[in-house]
Amino acid sequence: MASRILIIDKVIKDASGSVSSIEHTIGYEAKSNKNSIDYIKGTYTPTAGDRLFFTKDCTVPRFKVKTLCEKHNLSVTRDRSKATAIFISDKFVEEYISREWLYHCSVEALKEHIKKTPFSYNVQVINLIKFITDNNVEKLCFYYYNNDVFDINGFELDMDNGYTRYCTQENFDTLRDLFTGNITYIQDDILKILNQDVVIDKEMYKQIDAMLDSNDNSNIKMAMEIMANSNYEHSAPYLLLLFKNYGYRIWDSGFRNHVNFKSLVEFFGINGRRGYTNLDLDKIINILKSKNFLTKENIGIFMPLAYDEIKNRCGYDHFKVSKIEFVEDPKDDEEVLNIEDEEPAF
């Protein structure tokens, strides 16, 4: 069970400086850094009669879903309670969990602190303590401007401070409901099905590369449409290379907000102008690892490019790069591939 906390939202004082009301919210502290995919228990396979529900954060193109429904005898519902398959995005959990810099202390510490006063404490604070006790609250959290709420005769309440991840009671209930059963899936499952036919291989990569390298807007738009409608998993290395080489052009094209393309960038977690224009080989490898797409075949595609980039950075006349190694985890330096006798992939 997650730790229950109380967040002080607002403290109102009267003209004399006494606390006249305390507004607060019950919540739950999110101690782990789990993301959406960590909560998913299975992979979705279309089954005739399924009713699909998409949360508002999903970027699956709805017109494509219509075709999928017709093909597999599925339907889409707006009522989550009637769904047999619920789809969320990678960012779903982030939408429900807040991260803020808060001051906090244990309930016991607060009670001990209040005992320091020789006279009856403010009635609003007494009511707050009763509420905390009745609702099994373990920790009190509030913003810096509430620091003086519990000052007593010059004694300040002893508190810690730092970033706190938490969700409200309503959001906690939503997350609990969605992840209790076995009908919640990541939207990637649907995207893979929708785009399974088009795979960008070496030859198609060269064609798209030429299209993006042109100054013709129609070529750029078509290239981006092919990218958006490809099989993300099997096209991953070439898709990411296209972002690496033409991210600035894709960003400035005016077509990046098309619903299909937004699904593509959401899938790979490419965010903002910097994400589009600052993709290097290390970042590509990290993206592939996060998606479990880092195969030896995919690594082999990048080795010649890495060799050329490292060789070109070497500025010596008498020393040349003749061999490089691939290290999947720089910390342990265990798994190594080399480029010796490797034929360039492009």
Phi, psi and omega per residue, in radians:
M1 nan 2.325 -3.137
A2 -1.212 2.657 -3.139
S3 -1.238 2.267 3.141
R4 -1.512 2.314 -3.127
I5 -2.255 2.835 3.072
L6 -2.084 2.140 3.119
I7 -1.757 2.111 3.068
I8 -1.375 1.968 -3.102
D9 -1.488 -0.709 -3.050
K10 -2.759 2.418 3.065
V11 -2.093 2.203 -3.120
I12 -1.947 2.294 3.141
K13 -2.024 2.679 3.099
D14 -1.534 -3.044 -3.068
A15 -1.087 -0.481 -3.120
S16 -1.463 -0.147 3.138
G17 1.708 -0.014 3.124
S18 -1.394 2.603 3.130
V19 -1.265 2.105 -3.135
S20 -1.716 -0.437 3.064
S21 -2.822 2.657 3.116
I22 -2.264 2.036 3.100
E23 -1.658 2.311 -3.060
H24 -2.540 2.875 -3.125
T25 -2.324 2.329 3.040
I26 -1.397 2.404 3.121
G27 -2.619 -3.073 3.134
Y28 -2.286 2.319 3.131
E29 -1.341 2.268 3.107
A30 -1.698 1.682 -3.036
K31 -1.402 -0.408 -3.141
S32 -1.660 2.868 3.118
N33 -1.836 0.539 -3.123
K34 -1.111 2.510 3.035
N35 -1.907 -3.071 -3.030
S36 -0.933 -0.848 -3.005
I37 -1.147 -0.418 -3.138
D38 -1.180 -0.361 -3.108
Y39 -1.655 -0.187 -3.070
I40 -1.343 2.353 -3.040
K41 -1.825 -0.166 -3.101
G42 -2.759 3.129 3.112
T43 -1.981 2.417 -3.057
Y44 -1.434 2.358 3.000
T45 -2.209 2.197 -3.108
P46 -1.005 2.307 3.089
T47 -2.289 2.252 -3.099
A48 -0.879 2.314 3.138
G49 1.673 -0.157 3.131
D50 -1.085 2.487 3.035
R51 -1.961 2.046 -3.025
L52 -1.685 2.428 3.061
F53 -2.211 2.280 3.139
F54 -1.969 2.191 3.069
T55 -1.219 2.792 -2.991
K56 -1.106 -0.340 -3.135
D57 -1.437 -0.163 -3.113
C58 -1.196 2.566 3.138
T59 -2.065 0.355 3.120
V60 -1.216 2.185 3.125
P61 -1.064 2.107 -3.041
R62 -1.163 -0.567 -3.123
F63 -1.169 -0.509 3.071
K64 -1.269 -0.602 3.124
V65 -1.105 -0.629 3.124
K66 -1.014 -0.772 3.112
T67 -1.124 -0.719 3.114
L68 -1.074 -0.736 -3.137
C69 -1.106 -0.710 3.131
E70 -1.143 -0.666 -3.096
K71 -1.233 -0.653 -3.024
H72 -1.955 0.148 -3.132
N73 1.040 0.917 3.099
L74 -1.921 2.995 3.040
S75 -2.508 2.797 3.116
V76 -1.955 2.339 3.113
T77 -2.085 2.609 3.064
R78 -1.667 -0.084 3.132
D79 -1.784 1.878 -3.064
R80 -1.033 -0.573 -3.090
S81 -1.190 -0.325 -3.132
K82 -1.694 -0.050 -3.066
A83 -1.345 2.561 3.000
T84 -1.836 -0.146 3.072
A85 -2.610 2.110 -3.121
I86 -1.938 2.327 -3.098
F87 -2.037 2.349 3.112
I88 -2.211 2.851 3.100
S89 -1.661 3.041 3.089
D90 -1.053 -0.447 -3.035
K91 -1.713 0.121 -3.050
F92 -1.008 -0.886 -3.091
V93 -1.077 -0.662 3.140
E94 -1.065 -0.553 -3.141
E95 -1.187 -0.406 -3.045
Y96 -1.829 -0.148 -3.122
I97 -2.040 2.216 3.122
S98 -1.622 2.672 3.077
R99 -2.332 1.931 -3.073
E100 -2.426 2.739 3.074
W101 -1.446 2.002 -3.076
L102 -2.282 2.708 2.949
Y103 -1.607 2.554 -3.104
H104 -2.684 2.724 3.069
C105 -2.673 2.859 3.119
S106 -1.340 2.777 3.110
V107 -1.118 -0.693 3.137
E108 -1.081 -0.689 3.123
A109 -1.116 -0.669 3.108
L110 -1.139 -0.774 -3.136
K111 -1.098 -0.726 3.119
E112 -1.134 -0.639 -3.130
H113 -1.145 -0.740 -3.098
I114 -1.140 -0.482 3.125
K115 -1.107 -0.261 -3.093
K116 -1.222 -0.362 -3.074
T117 -1.429 2.394 -3.125
P118 -1.470 -0.104 -3.124
F119 -2.218 2.936 -3.124
S120 -0.987 2.294 -3.122
Y121 -1.411 2.883 -3.117
N122 -0.881 2.360 -3.066
V123 -1.086 -0.565 3.125
Q124 -1.157 -0.669 3.109
V125 -1.205 -0.702 3.096
I126 -1.063 -0.763 3.106
N127 -1.094 -0.647 3.125
L128 -1.126 -0.758 3.120
I129 -1.055 -0.731 3.121
K130 -1.093 -0.746 3.126
F131 -1.085 -0.749 3.135
I132 -1.061 -0.772 -3.125
T133 -1.160 -0.788 -3.108
D134 -1.125 -0.490 -3.059
N135 -1.846 0.260 3.051
N136 0.957 0.724 3.103
V137 -1.339 2.389 -3.101
E138 -1.797 -0.425 -3.056
K139 -2.518 2.536 3.092
L140 -1.900 2.273 -3.130
C141 -2.223 2.476 3.086
F142 -2.744 2.940 -3.080
Y143 -1.492 2.852 -3.030
Y144 -1.032 -0.541 -3.090
Y145 -1.316 0.002 3.059
N146 -1.812 0.219 -3.037
N147 -0.999 -0.605 -3.015
D148 -1.553 0.060 -3.096
V149 -1.053 -0.692 -3.056
F150 -1.904 0.356 3.043
D151 -1.206 2.289 -3.104
I152 -2.266 2.018 3.082
N153 0.841 0.743 3.114
G154 1.517 -0.149 3.113
F155 -1.558 2.151 3.097
E156 -1.590 2.538 3.082
L157 -1.149 2.242 -3.123
D158 -1.355 2.055 -3.046
M159 -2.361 2.748 2.948
D160 -1.734 2.966 3.054
N161 -2.608 2.744 -3.134
G162 2.806 3.137 3.120
Y163 -1.250 2.313 3.138
T164 -2.157 2.259 3.074
R165 -1.758 2.180 -3.086
Y166 -2.652 2.857 3.022
C167 -2.328 2.678 3.130
T168 -1.255 2.940 3.109
Q169 -1.017 -0.757 -3.128
E170 -1.082 -0.801 3.137
N171 -1.186 -0.616 3.088
F172 -1.086 -0.755 3.127
D173 -1.089 -0.693 3.134
T174 -1.120 -0.831 3.141
L175 -1.098 -0.727 -3.138
R176 -1.103 -0.761 -3.130
D177 -1.103 -0.737 -3.075
L178 -1.215 -0.626 -3.019
F179 -1.770 0.051 3.110
T180 -1.303 -0.767 -3.121
G181 -1.520 -2.884 -3.121
N182 -2.076 0.543 -3.093
I183 -2.018 0.158 3.107
T184 -1.756 2.290 -3.076
Y185 -2.318 2.789 3.058
I186 -1.420 2.502 -3.066
Q187 -1.123 -0.304 3.107
D188 -0.985 -0.561 -3.137
D189 -1.062 -0.714 3.129
I190 -1.263 -0.733 -3.124
L191 -1.068 -0.666 3.121
K192 -1.121 -0.681 3.137
I193 -1.204 -0.733 -3.086
L194 -1.154 -0.567 -3.023
N195 -1.976 0.466 -2.998
Q196 -1.309 -0.281 -3.017
D197 -1.453 -0.569 -3.045
V198 -1.738 2.020 3.116
V199 -2.026 2.161 3.115
I200 -1.458 1.925 3.089
D201 -1.808 -2.932 -3.069
K202 -1.048 -0.776 -3.099
E203 -1.201 -0.777 3.129
M204 -1.158 -0.586 3.083
Y205 -1.025 -0.763 3.141
K206 -1.081 -0.670 -3.138
Q207 -1.183 -0.777 3.139
I208 -1.178 -0.639 3.094
D209 -1.011 -0.778 3.133
A210 -1.145 -0.652 3.134
M211 -1.150 -0.750 3.131
L212 -1.256 -0.422 -3.131
D213 -1.381 -0.198 -3.133
S214 -1.468 2.952 3.095
N215 -1.762 0.199 -3.108
D216 -1.565 2.031 -3.109
N217 -1.051 -0.592 -3.139
S218 -1.165 -0.635 3.079
N219 -1.157 -0.743 -3.134
I220 -1.125 -0.762 3.121
K221 -1.073 -0.765 -3.131
M222 -1.131 -0.709 3.119
A223 -1.051 -0.750 -3.134
M224 -1.198 -0.580 3.090
E225 -1.174 -0.700 3.097
I226 -1.110 -0.763 3.119
M227 -1.042 -0.808 -3.070
A228 -1.178 -0.468 -3.076
N229 -1.796 0.243 -3.139
S230 -1.566 2.929 3.047
N231 -1.307 1.871 -3.008
Y232 -1.026 -0.736 -3.063
E233 -1.149 -0.902 -3.054
H234 -1.410 -0.228 3.109
S235 -1.803 -0.015 -2.972
A236 -0.860 -0.902 -3.068
P237 -1.070 -0.710 -3.123
Y238 -1.306 -0.621 3.073
L239 -1.054 -0.794 -3.110
L240 -1.203 -0.592 3.060
L241 -1.133 -0.625 3.105
L242 -1.147 -0.672 3.055
F243 -1.147 -0.698 3.140
K244 -1.053 -0.735 -3.042
N245 -1.531 -0.480 -3.020
Y246 -2.310 0.388 -3.117
G247 -0.985 -0.719 -3.139
Y248 -1.109 -0.673 -3.121
R249 -1.262 -0.669 3.104
I250 -1.131 -0.754 -3.137
W251 -1.073 -0.728 -3.075
D252 -1.494 -0.008 -2.988
S253 -1.232 -0.514 -3.054
G254 1.609 -0.033 -3.108
F255 -1.922 -0.019 -3.014
R256 -1.222 -0.305 -3.128
N257 -1.602 0.091 3.057
H258 -1.094 2.451 -3.015
V259 -0.975 -0.673 3.131
N260 -1.115 -0.762 -3.082
F261 -1.251 -0.589 3.084
K262 -1.086 -0.610 3.087
S263 -1.114 -0.694 -3.139
L264 -1.091 -0.892 -3.081
V265 -1.203 -0.576 3.075
E266 -1.137 -0.679 -3.126
F267 -1.035 -0.751 -3.098
F268 -1.630 -0.022 3.112
G269 1.205 0.607 3.121
I270 -1.617 1.889 -2.995
N271 -2.073 2.340 3.024
G272 1.219 3.016 -3.112
R273 -1.031 -0.710 -3.123
R274 -1.119 -0.662 3.117
G275 -1.113 -0.654 3.130
Y276 -1.249 -0.691 -2.921
T277 -1.824 0.001 -3.066
N278 -2.237 0.721 -3.102
L279 -1.682 1.933 3.098
D280 -1.879 -3.121 -3.052
L281 -1.115 -0.663 3.111
D282 -1.075 -0.745 -3.138
K283 -1.185 -0.643 3.087
I284 -1.071 -0.790 3.129
I285 -1.065 -0.724 -3.130
N286 -1.137 -0.656 3.102
I287 -1.128 -0.795 3.141
L288 -1.086 -0.697 3.115
K289 -1.120 -0.724 -3.118
S290 -1.131 -0.458 3.135
K291 -1.708 0.039 -3.067
N292 1.050 0.617 3.123
F293 -1.831 0.115 -3.034
L294 -1.475 1.493 3.108
T295 -1.705 2.875 3.090
K296 -1.119 -0.575 3.104
E297 -1.104 -0.767 3.131
N298 -1.179 -0.689 3.095
I299 -1.044 -0.697 -3.139
G300 -1.066 -0.498 3.105
I301 -1.170 -0.614 -3.055
F302 -1.534 -0.338 -3.040
M303 -1.026 -0.822 3.129
P304 -1.090 -0.661 3.121
L305 -1.155 -0.736 3.106
A306 -1.100 -0.698 3.125
Y307 -1.048 -0.819 -3.132
D308 -1.113 -0.738 -3.112
E309 -1.144 -0.739 3.140
I310 -1.191 -0.704 3.138
K311 -1.100 -0.721 -3.102
N312 -1.231 -0.389 3.129
R313 -1.425 -0.286 -3.134
C314 -1.358 2.055 -3.045
G315 -1.735 0.195 -3.115
Y316 -1.472 2.585 3.062
D317 -1.481 -0.545 -3.014
H318 -1.810 -0.008 3.132
F319 -2.274 2.235 -3.100
K320 -2.208 2.628 3.080
V321 -1.387 2.212 3.133
S322 -2.040 -0.265 -3.083
K323 -2.754 2.491 3.032
I324 -2.272 2.856 3.131
E325 -2.211 2.598 3.052
F326 -1.761 2.255 3.113
V327 -2.076 1.967 -3.095
E328 -1.182 -0.732 3.111
D329 -2.149 1.805 -3.103
P330 -0.987 -0.338 -3.092
K331 -1.279 -0.677 -3.104
D332 -1.861 -0.294 3.036
D333 0.944 0.687 -3.054
E334 -1.616 -0.994 -3.041
E335 -1.451 2.140 -3.032
V336 -2.285 2.320 2.975
L337 -2.123 2.570 3.107
N338 -2.098 2.934 -3.037
I339 -1.770 0.118 -3.080
E340 -1.000 2.196 3.112
D341 1.104 0.375 3.127
E342 -1.434 2.269 3.080
E343 -1.455 2.264 -3.140
P344 -0.933 2.440 -3.103
A345 -1.433 -0.287 -3.132
F346 -2.810 nan nan
